[in-house]
Amino acid sequence: MPKAITILPKAARELRRQKADAGRILDKLEQFAKNPAAFANNVKALSGSTHARLRIRDYRVIFEETADEIIVIRIGPRGSVYD
């Protein structure tokens, strides 16, 4: 059973800014929720935090994963998402 995806308001605003790639980012998030093992080499735990990042081309999705939910905290270009 796929995990539920919750996008926090700040991440939703950041996603709306990525008009050209928003569909691709959401599609990859849904694929990750269905089959996390397929994205094992694109997911990395962030040091000093309980968050992880999902790499989608030039974008990064910062999220926290629970047993039945993926909580998206930030979405953005790889250079500025960690600030």
Secondary structure by P-SEA (a helix, b strand, c coil): cbbbbbbcaaaaaaaaaacccaaaaaaaaaaaaaccccccccccccccccbbbbbcccbbbbbcccccbbbbccccccccccc
